[in-house]
Amino acid sequence: MTHPNGRQDVLHIAIVGSGPSGFYAAEALLRSGRNVQVDMIERLPTPFGLVRSGVAPDHPKLKQSTLVFDRISRQEGFNFLGNVMVGRDVSLVELQSTHHAVILACGAHSDRRMGIPGEDLEGSHTATAFVGWYNGHPDFRDRVFDFTQEVAVIVGHGNVAADVCRILAKPVDELRSTDISDHAFHALSESRLREIYLVGRRGPAQAKFTPKELRELGEIEGTVARLDAQECHVGAQCEVELASPTNTFAAKNVELFRSYILNESSGASRTIRFRFCLRPVALHGNGRVEAMTLERNALEGPAFAQVARPTGACEVLSCGLVFRSIGYRSEAIEGAPFDPQRGVVPNDRGRVLDDSHHVPGLYVTGWQKRGPSGIIGTNRADSIETVEALLSDFAAASGSPRPGATALRDLLEGRGIRIVGLEDWQKIDAAETERGKATGKPREKFTRIDEMLSVL
Amino acid sequence: MPHIVTDNCEGCRFTDCIEQCPVECFHADAERLYIDPDVCVDCSACISACPVNAIYDVIDMPADKEPWIAINADRAKSLPVVTAKQPPLGTAESRRAELGF
């Protein structure tokens, strides 16, 4: 609706989640020229989602994306409401009454399960838990990993698996000056790991690593990356895939894998072993993981649609630690449609669908929208698409006026919720940076919510 | 290593890369795009977004692309940042076909 003076009514938008997809949605809204108020709601007192708690501590350059998020957060019309959990402190229905539209940007923080016997034995972990633990995420602060073990198996051939592998393999001295959490640094400095297997269900041409991450695994001081020549099988259909001009990452990966065939373990204190076309069948052990049974797969089908079919041939691998990194799922949010098969919120270009009908005023972006694919920047294009859909839905009129943040704050404060605002986060940020100075780290994160709140 | 935009961008300027960049490191003139190596965070998101494989991580670049390192660094400094996707150049589709993509 347009006022007689020509000014559009303010459009109040709530964004749930403060990771990359949430921030890029905020950016697209604030750049649109439309009169918008963006209220970003985050369940932790700290923003930035997986850039804070996912990106590995030894990848500081990627973390510079937070400089862009800082810039977005300082724009007029942006509010941060941290330490507020939708579904616990405020319901989605309540948000829908205080705001014209809600954008879900909660990511995908549950791991897919392998669904095999022994999966929950002690020593079997999710990559999410390990990554969250070394990055100081409060949810995983008290996890315990047994680094007296000598052999670890990582299931999955994606960049998260590569991060897990690299942090396990790297000499701790190389992590000392990063923002790795102190508790993780000390636990890893006692590590006796010698062998790290990276197991994938398909072949070298289908591995999902970006070449950059794969190359890094071959460059770790004191660690050798290896694979057996017969393991690096590239069939005729794989050759077709590799010849495609748009599949350059796979071609580069195979080139790197082939270079690792020649590597020798002698003199190395740790070995990374790539294994392909294997499917975990069971974990075994007396009270804790002692071994994994793997079944050999064969690739079948045409190029770019090859599927892994089990062959019945099995082998047993002794191991004391297992990390699964085979995909992520969003969790259902009360009041929002959910696709339990895909683990995402069903949507059409960001418009949330319930039984193929658009739910008015409800949108989704990022991993919760498309599933766990892509990297930080992928979410920018994704959020631009969602915001385009939203703005076109509200192009004609905002609809009835909504109170926005004022009413939301009243409601939360009435419930005794300590809202962490942008200035509060800046205090936490400054305190963490200060704590890091003593040990030459860019920051020493607070890993418990009460610690974060205690500096406010 | 930083990322660079190379010759295939010229005559195309598809700009799909711009939406994938987490840090706004793309700059443009009328013909093509350039990456500011001091802003690029080396994430590689742009590489697979380019329909004509114009973008390389310097570590993976063919030897004949080397001059583009300096060209990107120099031109990016004097040209404005481009933050949103733009229509490709009029010659983009014929150039794409000519390049074999």
Interface residues (C-beta under 8 A of the other chain):
Chain A: P20 R31 K61 L62 Q64 S65 L67 V68 T210 P211 K212 R215 P245 T246 T248 F249 K252 G374 I375 I376 G377 T378 N379 R380 A381 I384
Chain B: D16 E19 Q20 C21 P22 V23 E24 V41 D42 C43 S44 A45 C46 I47 S48 A49 N53 D57 I59 D60 T83 A84 K85 G100 F101
